Amino acid sequence: MKSNKRISIVLGVVVVIVVLCGGCTHWYLNSTASGGRVSKDVKSEFNNGIPRDIKVYNADGKVIMEEKGKFDIKHSSRSLQYIDQNNRKHNIYFGDNSTVTVDELK
C-alpha cells in the first residue's frame, strides 16, 4: 500500500512539472519577441522556408533585383544567402551603397 502511495505522489509531481514546463514554453513562444523569432525559425526549418519577398536597392533607391518565393535565409553583415524553390543557392553581397530588404509574405 505504501509503494502505491509513493508511485501516485511521484506521478503527480511529474505531471505538475510537465504541465508547468508546457505552460512556460507556450507563454515564451507566444508572448515574447524572442520566442516569436524561435517559433518562426522552427516553422521555416520544417516547411523549407517562409514565403518572402527579397528586394535589392541601389544607392538611388531603385530596385535592381527582386525575387518572391519560399525561402530560408541566412545573413551576415555584408551578405544574404538563400535557397530558392528550384533548390538553387543564391548569395547576395551588398556594400555601403546598396540596401536589401526581406519581407515576409502572408
VONU-258638 format. One line per field, with one value per residue (C-alpha): z negated, x negated, y. Coordinates in steps of 0.25 Angstrom, whole numbers, padded with zeros to 4 digits. Example, Ala and Ser with C-alpha at 12.3 -4.5 7.8 and 13.67 -1.06 7.14 Angstrom:
Z (-0031	-0029)
X (-0049	-0055)
Y (-0018	-0004)
//
This chain:
Z (0000	-0003	0010	0018	0010	0014	0028	0028	0022	0031	0043	0038	0037	0051	0057	0050	0055	0069	0069	0063	0074	0085	0080	0079	0093	0099	0092	0097	0111	0112	0103	0105	0117	0115	0114	0127	0134	0129	0134	0148	0149	0146	0155	0166	0164	0164	0176	0185	0183	0182	0193	0195	0204	0206	0212	0214	0216	0222	0216	0223	0217	0230	0229	0236	0232	0227	0224	0218	0213	0201	0195	0183	0181	0174	0173	0168	0168	0183	0189	0191	0194	0198	0206	0216	0219	0230	0220	0225	0215	0216	0210	0210	0205	0202	0199	0193	0206	0206	0197	0196	0191	0188	0185	0180	0189	0184)
X (0000	-0012	-0018	-0005	-0004	-0019	-0016	-0004	-0012	-0023	-0014	-0006	-0019	-0024	-0010	-0011	-0025	-0021	-0009	-0018	-0028	-0018	-0011	-0024	-0028	-0015	-0016	-0030	-0027	-0014	-0016	-0031	-0038	-0050	-0040	-0033	-0047	-0049	-0036	-0038	-0051	-0045	-0034	-0044	-0052	-0041	-0034	-0046	-0045	-0035	-0028	-0037	-0040	-0054	-0058	-0072	-0072	-0084	-0089	-0078	-0067	-0064	-0060	-0071	-0067	-0054	-0050	-0038	-0036	-0038	-0052	-0060	-0070	-0084	-0091	-0103	-0107	-0110	-0103	-0090	-0089	-0076	-0072	-0061	-0049	-0057	-0068	-0078	-0087	-0088	-0098	-0095	-0107	-0104	-0112	-0111	-0103	-0092	-0081	-0074	-0060	-0054	-0039	-0030	-0018	-0005)
Y (0000	0010	0007	0011	0024	0027	0024	0033	0044	0043	0042	0054	0062	0058	0062	0076	0078	0074	0084	0095	0093	0093	0105	0113	0108	0112	0126	0128	0125	0133	0145	0149	0155	0145	0133	0138	0138	0124	0120	0126	0119	0106	0108	0112	0100	0090	0096	0098	0113	0124	0132	0144	0156	0160	0173	0179	0194	0203	0216	0223	0215	0208	0193	0185	0171	0165	0151	0145	0131	0122	0124	0120	0131	0133	0146	0153	0167	0168	0156	0149	0134	0127	0114	0116	0107	0101	0097	0107	0114	0129	0139	0154	0162	0177	0189	0203	0208	0197	0192	0179	0177	0163	0164	0152	0150	0144)
//
